[in-house]
Amino acid sequence: MQIDLAEPDVLLARWGAIASALTTLGHDDVWWIDGGTAHRDDHGGNWGRLVPVEGGRAVLYGFDHEYSATVDASPPIDLLAGGPAWLPWADLVRAVEDEQLGFVYWYDGGWSRVPYPDGLADGLAAALPAVLSADRAHRALCEVVFGWARHKPDDAAERATVADAATRLLDAAATRTVDAGVLERLVGRIGSLPVDLGAGVAAAAGFGLVPGSVAPTVPAGSGEPPRRVRLLSDDERQDLVWAAMRATAELPRPAPAPTAELAALIGWARSRARPDGRCSLRFEVLDHAQRFGPGEAPPVERPDDDRWAVAREAADLARKLWEAEAEADPAHGHWIFLRLEVSADDHTVERHYDSWPGWMRSDGITGPWLDDLRIEMDRRAPRFRPAWAVLLDPEVAYTGVPEPFRTLKVD
């Protein structure tokens, strides 16, 4: 898919101009070049790289932790599909494996990337805004003075002078004529911080922007290596597990013996019963999450109730029961869902260890977290793990849906 971006040498010139200005102030780890690769790292989880490759080619790639929606798109997007052999495959595959690759653009006479839905953010505009346009690069250079260095005076006249100096530095970078003089025009006015013009010139030389310096380039890659390609997104795997839980039956296991914790929960329900003595409660409990939902006879509300506090009170009692029953018989594991119905003189308890019952709401968004389900299944005795437990292995995202779940209807 063809993409409209500036030529690689234009991007590299803007990159080098910003790097050289920041380096004069000692910030040489935000925009820099190393081993022929231009780097940007905001040290907040967002980064980008521009690699000029021999033969007039280049690759631009990176990640933004807020805006790279391509990383967890559903269905998954293989950002490297059809990528040319000359890409820096080792670094790209490593980033994919770390789920830290949001965008990849390669240049060979024009910029290309894999197609993905219109409007899906890949993080490029967020991770590398300063090099995507001349205006943003100019703004970034002014920000070196007034933002990074907090230069004063900060008035209209001074801003106009700095703006002119930023324009001159960008022009020098574009013509590969950066020197100490053009850098000094921009940062020499800063008195609040030490300024190292020599370090700035050396940084610009690394980008090939100083007369006599050599433009960076790296050897072409040697071809796509064997690699894993994600077949299922996290959302797809979650939906698959949830559908399997709704379709499965409970494994046979004996009912837990009565406990003080069960008596406490029953007592709480009776204290909140309706005039006819009925109260019904629904719970989902796992290691790091719990959900409380009233049943057909919700707990009676009192005038001074804090609804959240009441729900927490009930959920805390249910968790104590969850812990006590599993401690008494750990091989069977914890139940995941529980329904309690009380009347004036009786009660019923329904536990689901392996299945998602119809009486617990399923909205397609809220439900048992896969990481918690995996913790639960791992500590059970193997004979008390339902068949769908195999879907909790993260490798399923790469190996695909195993039998017999390929024909399972997923909402």
C-alpha positions in Angstrom: 0.0 0.0 0.0 1.5 3.3 -1.1 1.8 6.0 1.6 2.6 9.7 1.2 5.5 10.6 3.4 8.5 12.8 2.9 11.6 11.3 1.2 14.0 9.5 3.6 16.7 12.1 3.2 14.2 14.8 4.2 13.2 12.9 7.3 16.8 12.2 8.2 17.7 15.9 7.8 14.9 17.0 10.2 15.9 14.2 12.6 19.5 15.3 12.6 18.6 19.0 13.1 16.6 18.2 16.2 19.2 15.8 17.5 22.0 18.3 17.0 20.2 21.0 18.8 19.2 18.8 21.8 22.7 17.4 22.0 24.2 20.8 22.6 22.2 20.9 25.8 23.3 17.4 26.9 20.2 15.6 25.7 21.8 13.0 23.4 19.4 10.1 24.1 16.1 11.5 22.8 16.9 12.0 19.1 20.2 10.5 18.0 21.9 8.2 15.5 23.9 5.0 16.2 25.2 2.4 13.8 23.6 4.2 10.9 20.1 4.0 12.5 18.3 7.2 13.6 16.6 6.8 16.9 13.9 8.7 18.8 12.9 7.6 22.4 10.8 9.7 24.7 11.6 7.4 27.6 7.9 7.0 28.2 7.3 3.9 26.1 7.2 5.6 22.7 10.0 5.3 20.1 10.8 5.3 16.4 13.7 4.5 14.1 14.7 5.4 10.6 17.2 3.1 8.9 18.7 4.3 5.6 19.5 1.1 3.7 22.0 0.7 0.9 20.6 1.2 -2.5 18.6 4.4 -1.7 16.1 2.5 0.4 14.9 3.0 4.0 12.6 1.7 6.7 10.7 3.7 9.3 9.3 1.9 12.2 8.3 2.3 15.9 5.6 2.2 18.5 3.5 4.5 20.6 2.0 3.0 23.8 -1.2 5.0 23.5 -1.9 5.2 19.8 -0.4 2.1 18.2 -3.8 0.4 17.9 -2.3 -2.0 15.3 -0.6 -4.0 18.0 -3.8 -5.4 19.4 -6.1 -5.1 16.4 -8.7 -7.7 16.0 -8.3 -9.6 13.7 -4.5 -9.4 14.1 -2.4 -7.4 11.5 0.9 -8.7 10.4 2.8 -5.5 9.9 5.7 -7.4 8.2 3.6 -9.3 5.7 5.2 -9.0 2.2 8.1 -7.0 3.6 11.1 -6.9 1.3 14.2 -9.0 2.0 16.4 -6.0 2.7 14.5 -4.9 5.9 16.3 -5.1 9.3 14.4 -8.3 10.0 16.0 -9.2 13.3 15.1 -5.9 15.0 11.6 -5.9 13.5 10.8 -9.5 14.6 12.1 -8.7 18.1 9.8 -5.8 18.4 6.8 -7.8 17.2 7.6 -10.6 19.7 7.6 -7.9 22.4 4.3 -6.5 21.2 6.1 -3.2 20.6 5.8 -2.7 16.9 3.0 -0.3 15.9 4.1 0.8 12.4 6.5 -0.2 9.6 7.0 1.8 6.4 9.6 0.8 3.8 10.9 3.0 1.0 12.1 1.8 -2.3 11.3 4.7 -4.7 8.2 5.3 -2.6 6.8 4.5 0.8 4.8 1.4 1.4 3.2 -0.5 4.3 0.7 -3.3 4.8 -2.9 -2.3 4.5 -5.1 -1.9 7.5 -8.5 -0.3 8.2 -8.9 3.4 7.4 -8.8 5.4 10.6 -6.8 2.8 12.6 -4.0 4.6 14.4 -0.6 3.0 14.1 1.3 5.5 16.3 3.5 7.1 13.7 1.9 10.5 14.0 2.2 10.3 17.8 5.7 8.8 18.1 7.5 10.9 15.4 5.5 14.1 14.9 8.5 16.3 14.7 9.9 14.8 11.5 6.7 14.3 9.6 6.4 18.0 8.4 8.6 21.0 8.1 6.3 23.0 10.4 6.5 20.4 13.1 10.3 20.1 12.8 10.5 23.9 13.1 8.2 23.9 16.1 10.4 21.2 17.7 13.5 23.3 17.3 11.9 26.3 18.9 10.8 24.1 21.7 14.5 23.2 22.4 15.0 26.8 23.3 11.8 27.7 25.1 10.8 24.3 26.4 13.8 22.2 27.1 16.0 25.2 28.1 13.2 27.4 29.4 14.9 30.4 27.8 14.1 33.9 28.8 13.0 36.4 27.5 10.1 34.6 26.0 8.4 37.4 24.1 7.3 38.0 20.5 10.6 39.6 19.5 12.7 36.8 20.9 10.4 34.1 19.5 10.7 35.7 16.0 14.5 35.6 16.3 14.5 32.0 17.4 12.1 31.1 14.7 14.5 32.5 12.1 17.4 30.6 13.6 15.3 27.4 13.5 14.6 28.0 9.8 18.3 28.5 9.1 19.2 25.3 10.9 16.6 23.3 9.0 17.8 24.8 5.7 21.4 23.9 6.6 20.4 20.4 7.4 18.6 20.0 4.1 21.7 21.2 2.2 24.1 19.3 4.5 25.9 22.5 5.6 25.3 22.5 9.4 28.2 24.1 11.3 28.8 25.6 14.7 27.6 29.0 13.5 24.2 27.9 12.5 23.8 26.0 15.8 25.0 28.9 17.8 22.4 31.2 16.2 19.7 28.9 17.7 21.1 27.8 21.1 23.9 30.3 21.7 21.4 32.7 23.3 20.7 30.2 26.1 22.2 31.3 29.4 20.5 29.0 31.8 22.3 25.8 30.7 25.7 25.0 29.4 25.8 24.7 25.6 28.2 22.4 23.8 28.3 23.4 20.2 31.0 20.8 19.4 28.8 18.0 20.6 26.0 19.4 18.4 28.1 19.5 15.3 29.3 15.9 16.0 25.7 14.8 16.3 24.9 16.5 12.9 27.9 14.8 11.3 26.6 11.4 12.3 23.5 12.2 10.2 25.8 13.3 7.3 24.6 16.9 7.7 28.1 18.5 8.1 30.3 19.3 5.1 32.6 16.4 4.5 30.6 14.0 6.6 29.1 10.8 5.1 25.4 10.1 5.0 24.5 7.0 7.1 23.5 3.8 5.5 23.3 0.2 6.7 23.7 -3.0 4.7 20.6 -4.6 3.3 19.0 -7.4 5.2 19.4 -11.0 4.0 15.8 -12.1 3.9 12.8 -12.8 6.1 13.7 -15.3 8.9 11.4 -18.0 10.2 9.0 -16.2 12.5 5.7 -16.6 14.4 2.7 -14.8 13.0 -0.2 -14.1 15.3 -3.4 -15.8 14.1 -5.7 -14.7 16.9 -5.9 -11.4 18.7 -6.3 -11.3 22.5 -9.9 -10.3 22.0 -10.6 -13.2 19.6 -8.9 -15.7 22.0 -10.9 -14.2 24.9 -14.2 -14.6 23.0 -13.2 -18.2 22.1 -12.6 -19.1 25.7 -15.8 -17.4 26.9 -17.8 -19.2 24.2 -16.3 -22.5 25.3 -17.1 -21.8 28.9 -20.7 -21.2 28.0 -20.9 -24.4 25.9 -19.2 -26.8 28.4 -20.6 -28.9 31.2 -19.4 -29.2 34.8 -17.0 -31.9 35.6 -18.3 -34.1 38.4 -17.0 -33.2 41.9 -18.5 -33.5 45.4 -20.2 -30.5 46.9 -18.0 -28.7 49.5 -18.8 -29.3 53.1 -20.6 -26.4 55.0 -18.3 -23.7 56.3 -18.5 -20.7 58.6 -17.9 -18.6 55.5 -21.0 -20.0 53.8 -23.0 -19.4 56.9 -21.8 -15.8 57.0 -22.8 -15.2 53.4 -26.2 -16.8 53.9 -26.7 -14.6 57.0 -25.8 -11.5 55.1 -28.3 -12.4 52.3 -31.1 -13.0 54.9 -30.3 -9.6 56.5 -31.0 -8.1 53.1 -34.0 -10.2 52.2 -37.3 -8.9 51.0 -40.5 -9.1 53.2 -41.2 -12.6 51.7 -37.7 -13.7 53.0 -36.1 -14.1 49.5 -32.8 -12.8 48.4 -30.7 -13.9 45.5 -27.0 -13.2 44.8 -24.6 -13.9 41.9 -20.8 -13.8 42.1 -17.8 -14.2 39.8 -14.6 -14.5 41.7 -11.0 -15.1 40.5 -7.6 -14.1 41.9 -7.5 -10.5 40.7 -11.1 -9.7 40.0 -14.6 -10.2 41.4 -18.1 -9.3 40.2 -21.3 -9.1 42.1 -24.7 -9.1 40.5 -28.1 -9.3 42.2 -30.5 -12.1 41.1 -34.3 -12.1 40.7 -34.7 -11.0 44.3 -32.0 -8.3 44.8 -30.8 -7.4 48.3 -33.1 -4.8 49.9 -31.6 -1.3 49.9 -31.7 0.8 53.1 -32.1 4.6 53.2 -28.5 5.2 54.3 -26.9 2.7 51.9 -23.8 3.3 49.8 -24.5 0.9 46.9 -20.8 0.4 46.2 -20.0 -0.3 49.9 -22.9 -2.8 50.0 -21.7 -4.6 46.9 -18.1 -4.7 48.2 -19.4 -6.2 51.5 -21.2 -9.0 49.7 -18.3 -9.6 47.3 -15.8 -9.8 50.2 -17.9 -12.4 51.9 -18.1 -14.4 48.7 -14.3 -14.2 48.3 -13.8 -15.6 51.8 -16.0 -18.5 50.9 -14.1 -19.0 47.6 -10.9 -19.2 49.5 -12.1 -21.4 52.3 -13.7 -24.0 50.1 -10.7 -24.3 47.8 -8.3 -24.6 50.8 -10.3 -27.5 52.0 -10.0 -29.3 48.7 -7.4 -27.7 46.5 -7.3 -30.4 43.8 -10.9 -29.5 42.7 -9.9 -25.8 42.4 -12.0 -22.7 43.1 -15.4 -22.2 41.7 -15.6 -19.3 39.3 -19.3 -18.5 39.5 -21.7 -18.9 42.5 -25.4 -18.3 42.9 -27.0 -18.1 46.3 -30.8 -18.1 46.8 -32.2 -17.7 50.3 -35.8 -17.9 51.6 -37.1 -17.5 55.1 -36.3 -21.1 56.0 -34.1 -22.5 53.3 -31.2 -21.7 50.9 -29.7 -23.1 47.7 -26.1 -22.7 46.5 -25.0 -23.4 42.9 -21.3 -23.4 42.1 -19.7 -23.5 38.6 -16.1 -24.4 38.4 -15.8 -25.1 34.7 -18.7 -23.4 32.9 -20.3 -20.0 32.5 -23.9 -20.4 33.6 -26.8 -18.6 31.9 -27.8 -16.8 35.1 -24.5 -14.8 35.1 -24.7 -11.9 32.7 -22.6 -12.1 29.5 -22.4 -8.8 27.6 -19.4 -9.8 25.4 -17.2 -7.3 27.3 -17.2 -8.2 31.0 -16.1 -11.7 32.1 -13.3 -13.8 33.6 -9.9 -12.5 32.6 -7.8 -15.1 30.8 -4.7 -14.6 32.9 -6.8 -15.3 36.1 -8.4 -18.3 34.5 -4.9 -19.7 33.6 -3.8 -19.2 37.2 -6.8 -21.1 38.4 -6.4 -24.0 35.9 -2.7 -24.4 36.5 -3.2 -25.1 40.2 -6.0 -27.6 39.8 -5.3 -31.3 39.5 -5.3 -32.1 35.8 -8.5 -34.2 35.9 -10.4 -31.2 37.1 -9.4 -28.9 34.3 -12.1 -28.5 31.6 -11.2 -29.1 28.0 -11.2 -25.4 27.2 -8.3 -24.9 29.5 -5.9 -25.6 26.5 -7.2 -22.3 25.0 -5.5 -20.4 27.9 -2.1 -21.1 26.5 -0.9 -17.9 24.9 0.7 -19.9 22.1 -2.8 -20.6 20.8 -2.7 -17.1 19.4 0.1 -18.3 17.1 -0.8 -21.9 16.5 -4.5 -21.3 15.8 -7.7 -22.8 17.3 -7.2 -26.5 18.2 -9.8 -29.2 17.7 -12.6 -29.5 18.8 -13.0 -25.8 19.2 -12.7 -24.8 15.5 -16.5 -25.3 15.0 -17.5 -23.5 18.2 -19.9 -20.7 17.6 -18.4 -17.5 18.9 -20.7 -14.5 19.4 
